[in-house]
Amino acid sequence: MARDVRAKRIYDPPEDTDGYRVLIDHIWPRGVSRERAKLDEWAKELAPSDELRKWFDHDPARFAEFRARYRVELTAQSERLGDLRRQAASGPLTILYAARDEEHNNAVVLTERLRDG
């Protein structure tokens, strides 16, 4: 089953090709109105724990360990991941995040996890 799953900053303008748009941060991003966000869903429960997020502190040197720990946390969300996989099987799924670093963030990890199955 092909899955079109991608990650995108919430500050980037929404596009028709985004498909189903899901924000996965605990906190609403600054300066983005709900209208501008054009979300289909805000899945706060899929964000990393506060403890993990604070430990990572967006340090690229810690990303490999962050990825491993976050993937472990995501195992408790198997039902939600299944819902998103089914959504991605029926059309594009865009995972939205607020972090500045586009390569080292929770959306990158979640996108990989959804594609992996």
N, C-alpha and C positions, 0 to 999 in steps of 0.2 A: 504494500500500500504506500504510494508516494505521499510525502508530506511536504508541503510548502510552508516552512517555518523560518521566520527571519526575526532579527532583533533590530530595534530602531530607537533612537533617542526621542523622548516625548516632545522635545523642543523642536524637532523637525516637523515641517508641515505634513498633515495627513494627506495621503494619496489614495485614489480609487483602488490601486493595486495592493494596498495594505490588507484588504480583506477584513477579517475579524481582529479587532485591536484590543489587547489586554495589557494593562499596567500591572507590574509585579513588584512595586515598591511599597514599603510599609507606610511611608509618609507621602502625602500629595506634593508633587513638585511645585516649587515656587514659580510664580509668574505665569502659570498655565491655568486658564479657566477650564471648567468642565466642558463648556461648549467648544472651546478651541481644541481640547484633547480628542474629541470625537471617539470616546471609548465605547466599546461594547461591554467591557467588564473590567473591574478593578479587583485583582486576585491578590490581596494583601497576604493571604496565607501562604503564598508561594515565594515570598521574599525570604531571604536568609534571616536567621534568628538575630536578635540584637547583639548577642554575644559574638557570633561569628562576624557580623558586619563590622563591629567595633574592632575586633582583632585584625581583620583584613585591612581596614583603613585605606582602601584603594591603593595599596602598595603592590606594584607589579611583581616585586620579588616574592611576594606571598601568594601569588595567584594560583600556582599549581596546588598548594596545600588548601587554599580556599576552595578551589574546584572540587577537590576530593571530599572535603568536609560538607560542602553544600550539597553535593550529590547524595551523601548519606542522609542529610536532613530531608531531601526530596523523597526518599523512600517512604516516608510517613504520609506523603501526599499522592500515593499511587492512583487513587480514584480521581482526583483533580487532574493529574497528568493524563489519565485515560480520556477524560472529557476533552482536554485540549488536543490530544492526538486525533480524536474523532472529528473535532472541528477542523483540524488541519487536513484531514483526509477529504473533506468536502470543499476546501478552498483555502486561499492564503490565510495564514495566521501570523500576525505581527506582535511580538513580545516587546512591550515598551518599558523603558527605564529612563532615569534622570541623570545617571552618572556621566561625568565628562569624558572619561576614558572609554573609548568604544571597543577596546580589545580585552579589557580586564574588568569585567563586571558580572553581576548575577544573571543578566539576560543572556549573555554568551553561554553560560553554563546551562541554563534552562533550555535554551534553543538546542544545544547539543543533545541534551537528555531527551527532549521530545523527538528529535530526529532518530536517535538511537533505538527507540522503542523499548 
